[in-house]
C-alpha cells in the first residue's frame, strides 16, 4: 500500500484487499450512500472482489485512495480522482464514515487530490458531481475551489456539476 499524498492530518494511500471489511462497513451506512446512487456491498467478500478488480491505478496511475488519520492510522474513508472514458472527464469523489463528518477531512483530502491532479497529473479540468440535496458535498466542492458549472440529471434526481477553473 503506497502513500500517494500527505496533508497536515492525513495521508492518502492506495486501497488494498485488506481494506475490504472497512470498505464493506462504509457502504453499509444508508446515510453515507444516501446521495451516491450506489448500493451497499452484499458481503465483505463482494467488497474484496471489488477491490481485487479495481484497475484505476494500473490503467491511469491514480484513483480513489484510502484516507488515513496520521495520528492513529485510522481508516476514515476514501477520496480521489476517477477518469470516466465515456465522458472523457476526471472527477473528484469522497466518502467518509459518518463519525468523521464535519471535521474538515473531506475538504482536506479532496483539496489535496485536486491539487495533485492539476500539479502532478497535469489535468486541465476536474469536476465534482453532487445531488442538489447534498448540501455538505456541495459545500466541500466550493471550499476546494470548484465553481458551479451546470445542473444535470443524477439518476432521476436533480444534480449539480462543479468544475476547476
Long-range contacts (C-beta under 8 A, 24 or more apart in sequence): 1-66, 4-62, 4-65, 4-116, 5-65, 5-112, 5-113, 5-116, 6-70, 7-108, 7-109, 7-112, 8-108, 9-69, 9-70, 9-71, 9-105, 9-108, 10-67, 10-68, 10-69, 10-70, 10-76, 10-105, 10-108, 10-109, 10-112, 11-68, 11-70, 12-65, 12-66, 12-67, 12-68, 12-79, 12-80, 12-109, 12-112, 12-113, 13-65, 13-66, 13-68, 14-57, 14-63, 14-65, 14-66, 15-51, 15-54, 15-63, 15-64, 15-65, 15-66, 15-78, 16-51, 16-66, 17-48, 17-51, 17-52, 19-51, 19-66, 19-75, 20-44, 20-45, 20-47, 20-48, 20-51, 21-47, 22-75, 23-47, 23-50, 23-51, 23-78, 25-97, 26-77, 26-78, 26-95, 26-96, 26-97, 27-95, 29-97, 29-98, 31-98, 32-95, 32-96, 32-97, 32-98, 34-134, 35-130, 35-131, 35-133, 35-134, 35-137, 36-95, 37-154, 37-155, 56-82, 56-83, 59-83, 61-121, 62-116, 62-117, 62-121, 64-93, 65-113, 67-94, 67-96, 67-105, 67-109, 76-100, 76-105, 77-105, 77-106, 79-106, 79-109, 79-110, 79-113, 80-113, 81-113, 81-116, 81-117, 81-121, 81-123, 81-126, 89-125, 89-127, 90-117, 90-123, 90-125, 90-126, 90-127, 91-126, 91-127, 91-128, 91-129, 92-117, 92-126, 92-127, 92-128, 92-141, 92-144, 92-146, 93-128, 94-137, 94-140, 101-136, 102-136, 106-136, 106-137, 106-140, 107-140, 107-143, 107-144, 110-140, 110-141, 110-144, 111-143, 111-144, 111-145, 114-144, 114-145, 114-146, 114-164, 118-164, 125-163, 125-164, 126-163, 126-164, 127-161, 127-162, 127-163, 127-164, 128-161, 128-162, 128-163, 129-154, 129-159, 129-160, 129-161, 129-162, 130-154, 130-159, 130-160, 130-162, 131-157, 131-158, 131-159, 131-160, 132-157, 132-158, 132-159, 132-160, 133-157, 133-158, 138-162
